[in-house]
Amino acid sequence: MTLTQLSAFVLTARLGSVKDAAAALNVSEPAVSQALAALRQHLGDQLITRDGAGMKVTPAGARLLPIASHMVALGAEAQAAVRVAQGLPTQLRLVTSSVIAEFIAAPLADAFAGRFGHQVEASAGVAASTEMPVLVANRLADMALGPAAADPGLVSEPVFRYKMVAVASPRVRPRGGPRSWPWLVDPSGVDPGSETSLLLRRLGVPEPRVRVFPNQTAAWAAAADGDGVAPGVAHLVSHQVRRGALRPVETAATPMEATWYATTLPRDTRPDVAGSLRRFLGTPEAMQLMREPRGGVPPSRFRPPVYVTIWS
């Protein structure tokens, strides 16, 4: 029995599918399936079985789950302790929404590393809203930035309020109502817990009217070309509006108030680096970076390297 196998089991059980576990870990579905198969053989129980479209934990799996979660967390703590003893940089592991990853995560992490006082090795990964609390709770991430988490064992604190708007090409006037418009979204548009999805639901937009792009920049570019209407964070798209590439489109649901939250373990159990980052997020420097990021990740590689590995 290995931490690799336990990690695969915990994430599959918490997220409800091998596919979602593989996406959260940035590995292939066969890798997760093989890890589960090895753990099942070792323990002599199925642990998780298919139940219709989802997964169901067996009685033995239910007993194993909290123990496995604790063991995975202890594994992360052990790795961190060894790094400290070796004098290696402190690790900061973030998971964020796709928009934060594209525009904000890199400059925010760089600024924090400069303020932290000693070397920080920051890494970030894009995660769905359902994946974020699972990764933080099992200490596979130090902090999540994005929607609030409903997990009572975690702390979600508001860090930045913003508005969602809809934009389109100044040359195009969408016909009919929002339900009939072509909507151009970044990957968060297929995450049911995202603000983008919430906006589309409020407007009653059917799934066939939604096109998903690799990142927000690509969706805005398509909107500027006249291909449809794109949701966006108002202050991040404002520069394209100011230069006339896009214009705001009025809808019954926009502008829509929204908030980014920092989700961590409770204060007495969170890693020191997470506590320091949480304090940094309240500074004027961090607020300015979230409002007007100085840099970002190029659209071709907007998804930063995911730091979690379960297969070597």
PEBELNOR-V333198 format. One line per field, one symbol per residue. phi: phi as a letter, one per 30 degrees, with the letter a starting at -180 (. if undefined). burial: b if it has 9 or more other ideal C-beta (glycine too) atoms within 8 Angstrom, else e. Layout:
BEGIN
phi: ???
burial: ???
END
This chain:
BEGIN
phi: .bdeddddddddddciadddddddchbddeddddddddddddcibdibbdbidcbbddedddddedddedddddddddddddddddideddbccbbddddddccedddddddedcdjaebccbbbdbddddedddddchcbdacclddcddddccccdbacbbcbcbadddbcecicedcddccbdeddccecddddddddddiddedcccccdadeddddddddjdlcbdadeddcddddddidbbdcdbdcbdcdabccccbdeedbddedddddddddcdeddeddddbddblceedbdddedddbbbb
burial: eeebbbbbbbbbbbbebbebbbbbbbbeeebbbebbebbbeebeeebbeeeeeebebbebbeebbeebbebbbebbbeebeebbeeeeebbbbbbbbbbbbbbbbbbbbbbbbeebeeebbbbbbbbbbbbbbbbbbbbbbbbbbbbebeeeebbbebbbebbbbbbbbeeeebeeebbebebbbbbbbebeebbbbbbbebbebeeebbbebebbbbbbebbbeeebbbbbbbbbbeebbeeebbbbbeeeebebebbbbbbbbbeeebbebbbbbbebbeeebbbebbeebeebbebeebebebbbebee
END
